[in-house]
Amino acid sequence: MKYIVTLCRVIVGVLFIISGFIKLNDPVGFSFKLEEYFSPGVLDLGFLMPYALGISIIVVILEVLLGVMLLIGFRTKITVWSLLLMIIFFTFLTFYSAYFNKVTDCGCFGDAIKLTPWESFIKDVVLLLLIIVLFLKVKYIGSPLGDSANRLIIGLSLLVSAIFAYYVLNHLPALDFRPYKIGANIEDGMGVPENAPAAIFEYSWKFNVDGEEKVVVTNGDYPTVDGEFVDVETKEIQKGYEPPIHDFTIERDGEDLSASLLQEPKLVMVIAYDLAKSHYSSYSKIKEITDKAIKSGYKVIGMSASGKDYTQKMKKEYQLGFDFYFTDETTLKTIVRSNPGVLVLKQGTIVQKVHYNDLEDLTFE
């Protein structure tokens, strides 16, 4: 039993540290996921929406600390109780998401490892079973270190986590797992390989045959039935290939101009997913660097999900020398974890990407 507990302890501790660190690398992204859960269509906890970022930071640091505490055997009863309560909540959340198809990606491992809702639920069930073993056999969880050494390790873990969180919040994630990382080509990311698997659908055709309902199931072909067609129900039984970038558009007056803009040899994108929530004090610096880019031969565009009235107001108020285009808010949040943030592209390839705190790092050749 002692060896079984040790194995469970290592698996749970390591997974909590990895999961916490991945989300700690991108707490803004995790806060967006929490906002999905808090939204009216899911848990309807709108009063928590303004606190999503703070909650995300607390949760991910707690994940890391609990993983470390379990591995070193520090305050074992409190640690195991905390792990049990946390995993029960996560298991409920992932089951709710999977069963009701509310949130298609739980965000358990950020953008590093994508899991379907049911995969996330199964992962949490396995963790729940392992933690129940630890809960029932907590007496076998010992510490190889003294109390002072344990306190030092926990204190250092908390300090390192807090410093790392502060850094990524004020800059950008240290590791970028998204399809818009530096070096990625956006057009290539939207492409579908020639032999990519296509989605498979099942069609249930309903017919009225001599006053009785008859259902014929096919994978697409209209069946030959001697009766009156009533209805058809479609069900996706196998997902097809989905390119890493599939919702990217740059629209102006209802027209998608992304294809031509991504061919620009020198392009600067100023991205602000919501101008009402943007960091306004950075726009004087954005004005300065975009004017410099324009003089250096770059085409500069703004990209926002805000309405035309708001974008025109921002352009006039800060005397910006570029126009704003419309792009979906979720896409803009995915591109850069900064509001505003700036990208520099060469024929669709991202060569620079910065947080508004790092605008001075931009160079224009």
VMD Tcl script that draws the C-alpha trace (Angstrom):
set ca {
  {0.00 0.00 0.00}
  {2.85 2.40 0.76}
  {4.22 1.97 -2.78}
  {0.74 2.51 -4.28}
  {0.32 5.70 -2.26}
  {3.76 6.90 -3.33}
  {2.90 6.29 -7.01}
  {-0.43 8.13 -6.65}
  {1.33 10.94 -4.81}
  {3.92 11.43 -7.55}
  {1.37 11.30 -10.39}
  {-1.02 13.75 -8.72}
  {1.72 16.11 -7.53}
  {3.48 16.27 -10.89}
  {0.22 16.73 -12.85}
  {-0.92 19.55 -10.58}
  {2.44 21.32 -10.92}
  {2.48 20.92 -14.72}
  {-1.15 22.00 -15.09}
  {-0.64 24.96 -12.76}
  {2.60 26.08 -14.42}
  {1.12 25.92 -17.95}
  {-1.81 28.10 -16.87}
  {0.51 30.34 -14.82}
  {2.42 30.96 -18.06}
  {-0.80 32.48 -19.47}
  {-3.12 33.62 -16.63}
  {-4.89 36.07 -18.96}
  {-5.85 33.20 -21.26}
  {-7.11 31.18 -18.29}
  {-9.15 34.18 -17.13}
  {-10.84 34.26 -20.56}
  {-11.77 30.60 -20.03}
  {-13.19 31.40 -16.58}
  {-15.27 34.17 -18.13}
  {-16.79 31.53 -20.43}
  {-17.75 29.44 -17.40}
  {-19.16 32.51 -15.59}
  {-21.22 33.61 -18.62}
  {-25.06 33.48 -18.59}
  {-25.17 30.52 -20.98}
  {-23.04 28.32 -18.69}
  {-22.98 28.82 -14.90}
  {-24.58 32.27 -14.98}
  {-22.20 33.76 -12.39}
  {-21.94 37.19 -13.96}
  {-20.96 38.85 -10.68}
  {-17.64 36.98 -10.84}
  {-16.74 38.22 -14.35}
  {-14.80 41.32 -13.15}
  {-12.71 39.11 -10.86}
  {-11.84 36.43 -13.44}
  {-8.18 37.44 -13.74}
  {-7.64 37.57 -9.98}
  {-9.36 34.21 -9.53}
  {-7.27 32.68 -12.32}
  {-4.02 33.78 -10.66}
  {-5.07 32.45 -7.24}
  {-6.24 29.10 -8.66}
  {-3.11 28.40 -10.74}
  {-0.69 29.38 -7.96}
  {-2.69 27.18 -5.56}
  {-2.42 24.30 -8.05}
  {1.36 24.62 -8.14}
  {1.68 24.94 -4.35}
  {-0.58 21.94 -3.66}
  {1.46 19.84 -6.08}
  {4.69 20.83 -4.35}
  {3.18 20.32 -0.87}
  {2.05 16.82 -1.82}
  {5.44 15.82 -3.21}
  {7.38 17.00 -0.14}
  {4.75 15.80 2.35}
  {3.99 19.18 3.92}
  {0.79 19.55 5.96}
  {-0.52 16.36 4.39}
  {-4.08 16.41 5.76}
  {-4.73 20.00 4.67}
  {-3.06 19.29 1.31}
  {-5.08 16.14 0.58}
  {-8.35 17.77 1.70}
  {-7.64 20.76 -0.56}
  {-6.79 18.50 -3.50}
  {-9.96 16.47 -2.97}
  {-12.23 19.53 -2.84}
  {-10.53 21.07 -5.88}
  {-10.75 17.93 -8.00}
  {-14.41 17.37 -7.05}
  {-15.19 20.88 -8.25}
  {-13.15 20.43 -11.45}
  {-14.82 17.05 -12.12}
  {-18.27 18.60 -11.78}
  {-17.24 21.46 -14.07}
  {-15.83 19.23 -16.81}
  {-18.83 16.88 -16.65}
  {-21.21 19.84 -16.90}
  {-19.25 21.20 -19.89}
  {-19.10 17.82 -21.64}
  {-22.69 16.70 -21.00}
  {-24.32 20.01 -21.90}
  {-21.65 20.93 -24.49}
  {-21.22 24.37 -22.92}
  {-17.44 24.96 -23.06}
  {-15.62 23.05 -25.78}
  {-12.16 23.32 -24.16}
  {-11.80 23.25 -20.37}
  {-8.44 25.05 -20.43}
  {-6.93 22.46 -18.04}
  {-3.56 22.64 -19.80}
  {-4.02 26.00 -21.53}
  {-3.11 26.01 -25.21}
  {-0.28 23.50 -24.70}
  {-2.47 20.38 -24.61}
  {-5.96 20.57 -26.06}
  {-8.50 18.18 -24.56}
  {-12.08 17.60 -25.58}
  {-14.69 18.06 -22.80}
  {-15.07 14.30 -22.34}
  {-11.29 13.78 -22.30}
  {-11.05 16.46 -19.61}
  {-13.77 14.74 -17.59}
  {-12.07 11.34 -17.83}
  {-8.77 12.93 -16.79}
  {-10.44 14.46 -13.73}
  {-12.16 11.17 -12.82}
  {-8.77 9.40 -12.87}
  {-7.26 12.15 -10.72}
  {-10.25 11.95 -8.36}
  {-9.67 8.21 -7.87}
  {-5.97 8.75 -7.20}
  {-6.68 11.53 -4.71}
  {-9.29 9.36 -2.93}
  {-6.54 6.75 -2.42}
  {-4.33 9.49 -0.93}
  {-7.22 10.72 1.22}
  {-7.95 7.25 2.64}
  {-4.27 6.36 3.17}
  {-2.91 9.77 4.17}
  {-0.93 8.13 7.00}
  {1.44 6.69 4.40}
  {2.39 10.14 3.09}
  {5.59 11.11 4.85}
  {8.13 13.85 4.41}
  {11.81 13.16 3.72}
  {12.68 16.68 4.85}
  {12.41 18.62 8.08}
  {9.70 21.18 8.79}
  {12.06 24.13 8.22}
  {13.18 22.81 4.83}
  {9.56 22.22 3.82}
  {8.58 25.76 4.78}
  {11.52 27.11 2.79}
  {10.53 25.12 -0.32}
  {6.90 26.27 -0.09}
  {7.97 29.86 0.44}
  {10.31 29.76 -2.56}
  {7.61 28.10 -4.69}
  {5.16 30.85 -3.77}
  {7.73 33.57 -4.46}
  {8.77 32.13 -7.83}
  {5.13 31.66 -8.87}
  {4.24 35.23 -7.88}
  {7.24 36.71 -9.72}
  {6.52 34.64 -12.82}
  {2.83 35.65 -12.77}
  {3.80 39.32 -12.43}
  {6.17 39.03 -15.39}
  {3.74 37.37 -17.82}
  {0.93 39.73 -16.83}
  {3.05 42.77 -17.65}
  {4.64 41.34 -20.78}
  {3.52 38.25 -22.73}
  {3.52 34.50 -21.96}
  {7.08 33.20 -21.71}
  {6.07 30.19 -23.82}
  {3.61 30.78 -26.66}
  {1.63 27.65 -27.58}
  {-0.88 29.42 -29.81}
  {-0.91 29.36 -33.63}
  {-0.02 33.08 -33.68}
  {3.43 32.71 -32.12}
  {6.46 34.50 -33.54}
  {7.63 32.72 -36.68}
  {4.16 31.41 -37.59}
  {2.61 32.22 -40.96}
  {-1.09 33.02 -40.62}
  {-2.04 31.88 -44.13}
  {-0.24 28.58 -43.64}
  {-2.10 28.15 -40.35}
  {-5.41 28.49 -42.18}
  {-4.54 25.87 -44.80}
  {-5.97 22.37 -44.95}
  {-3.58 19.55 -46.03}
  {-4.52 17.73 -49.21}
  {-5.17 14.39 -47.51}
  {-6.71 15.81 -44.34}
  {-9.63 13.75 -42.95}
  {-13.04 15.22 -43.73}
  {-15.90 15.35 -41.27}
  {-18.33 12.42 -41.43}
  {-22.01 13.07 -40.86}
  {-24.87 10.70 -40.26}
  {-28.22 11.66 -41.77}
  {-31.49 10.30 -40.42}
  {-34.11 10.74 -43.14}
  {-37.76 10.58 -42.12}
  {-40.40 9.54 -44.62}
  {-44.12 8.95 -44.49}
  {-44.70 5.58 -46.12}
  {-48.33 4.51 -46.34}
  {-49.20 6.52 -43.21}
  {-46.29 5.19 -41.15}
  {-43.03 6.93 -40.29}
  {-39.92 5.34 -41.73}
  {-36.36 6.41 -40.86}
  {-33.44 5.70 -43.21}
  {-29.89 6.42 -42.05}
  {-27.16 7.30 -44.56}
  {-23.83 9.15 -44.57}
  {-25.07 11.80 -46.96}
  {-26.75 10.27 -49.98}
  {-30.45 10.92 -50.38}
  {-32.12 7.53 -50.02}
  {-34.47 6.02 -52.55}
  {-37.72 5.59 -50.65}
  {-41.21 5.21 -52.03}
  {-42.79 7.71 -49.65}
  {-43.21 11.36 -48.72}
  {-40.14 13.12 -47.28}
  {-40.84 14.57 -43.80}
  {-37.57 15.70 -42.18}
  {-33.85 14.99 -41.81}
  {-31.62 15.09 -38.74}
  {-27.87 15.53 -39.06}
  {-25.30 14.26 -36.56}
  {-21.51 14.60 -36.79}
  {-20.04 11.20 -35.96}
  {-16.41 11.99 -36.78}
  {-14.75 15.39 -36.72}
  {-12.77 16.46 -39.72}
  {-9.44 18.26 -39.75}
  {-9.63 21.75 -38.31}
  {-6.73 24.06 -39.17}
  {-5.00 25.78 -36.22}
  {-6.28 29.15 -37.50}
  {-9.90 28.97 -38.64}
  {-11.65 32.17 -37.55}
  {-9.29 34.83 -38.85}
  {-10.70 37.72 -40.87}
  {-9.84 41.40 -41.31}
  {-13.09 43.09 -42.32}
  {-13.92 46.55 -43.58}
  {-17.49 47.44 -44.56}
  {-18.43 43.76 -44.49}
  {-15.59 42.71 -46.83}
  {-12.83 40.34 -45.70}
  {-9.51 41.87 -46.74}
  {-7.24 39.41 -44.92}
  {-5.94 37.71 -48.10}
  {-4.55 40.94 -49.55}
  {-3.32 42.38 -46.25}
  {-1.42 39.21 -45.40}
  {0.54 39.64 -48.64}
  {1.92 42.98 -47.47}
  {5.73 42.85 -47.28}
  {5.68 45.15 -44.24}
  {2.59 45.12 -42.03}
  {1.99 46.36 -38.48}
  {-1.13 45.26 -36.61}
  {-2.31 47.23 -33.58}
  {-4.67 44.84 -31.81}
  {-7.22 45.91 -29.21}
  {-9.98 43.34 -28.80}
  {-12.15 45.80 -26.83}
  {-11.29 49.49 -26.98}
  {-13.53 50.18 -23.97}
  {-11.22 48.01 -21.83}
  {-7.97 49.07 -23.51}
  {-4.94 50.51 -21.72}
  {-5.41 54.13 -22.83}
  {-2.14 55.55 -21.51}
  {-0.22 53.40 -24.02}
  {-1.82 55.02 -27.10}
  {0.49 58.03 -27.09}
  {3.38 55.57 -27.43}
  {1.45 53.62 -30.08}
  {0.97 56.87 -31.99}
  {4.72 57.42 -31.85}
  {5.79 53.93 -32.96}
  {3.15 53.61 -35.70}
  {4.12 57.00 -37.18}
  {7.69 55.72 -37.21}
  {6.57 52.50 -38.92}
  {4.63 54.41 -41.59}
  {7.71 56.54 -42.32}
  {9.70 53.31 -42.67}
  {7.33 52.03 -45.37}
  {5.08 49.83 -43.27}
  {1.33 49.56 -43.73}
  {-0.29 49.99 -40.31}
  {-3.78 48.78 -39.44}
  {-5.80 48.59 -36.24}
  {-7.82 45.46 -35.44}
  {-10.69 45.52 -32.96}
  {-14.11 44.04 -32.28}
  {-15.38 47.45 -31.15}
  {-17.91 49.36 -33.21}
  {-17.08 51.92 -35.88}
  {-18.11 54.86 -33.70}
  {-15.65 53.83 -31.01}
  {-12.77 53.21 -33.42}
  {-13.29 56.58 -35.09}
  {-13.36 58.26 -31.68}
  {-10.06 56.59 -30.70}
  {-8.44 57.54 -33.99}
  {-9.45 61.18 -33.58}
  {-8.66 61.46 -29.88}
  {-5.13 60.05 -30.17}
  {-4.50 61.33 -33.73}
  {-3.68 57.85 -34.93}
  {-2.39 57.61 -38.49}
  {-4.12 54.33 -39.32}
  {-7.62 52.90 -39.71}
  {-9.28 50.16 -37.69}
  {-10.65 46.94 -39.18}
  {-13.07 44.49 -37.60}
  {-11.93 41.08 -36.33}
  {-13.72 38.67 -34.01}
  {-13.02 39.37 -30.31}
  {-12.10 35.78 -29.46}
  {-9.62 35.68 -32.33}
  {-7.99 38.92 -31.18}
  {-7.73 37.60 -27.61}
  {-6.00 34.52 -28.99}
  {-3.55 36.46 -31.16}
  {-2.01 38.51 -28.33}
  {-2.62 38.62 -24.56}
  {-2.45 42.39 -24.42}
  {-5.04 45.10 -24.98}
  {-3.54 46.76 -26.96}
  {-0.74 44.65 -28.41}
  {1.31 45.09 -31.56}
  {2.44 42.60 -34.21}
  {4.85 43.07 -37.08}
  {4.38 40.78 -40.09}
  {6.20 40.14 -43.34}
  {3.94 38.53 -45.96}
  {1.80 36.94 -43.29}
  {4.64 35.71 -41.10}
  {4.75 37.12 -37.56}
  {8.25 38.47 -36.89}
  {7.57 40.57 -33.78}
  {4.84 40.57 -31.13}
  {4.83 42.77 -28.04}
  {2.78 43.78 -25.02}
  {1.95 47.46 -24.65}
  {4.61 47.62 -21.91}
  {7.27 46.57 -24.44}
  {6.51 48.87 -27.38}
  {10.05 50.26 -27.27}
  {11.35 46.80 -28.23}
  {9.83 47.09 -31.71}
  {12.24 47.64 -34.62}
  {11.36 48.68 -38.16}
  {13.86 47.83 -40.87}
}
mol new
graphics top color blue
foreach p $ca { graphics top sphere $p radius 0.5 }
foreach p [lrange $ca 0 end-1] q [lrange $ca 1 end] { graphics top cylinder $p $q radius 0.2 }
display resetview
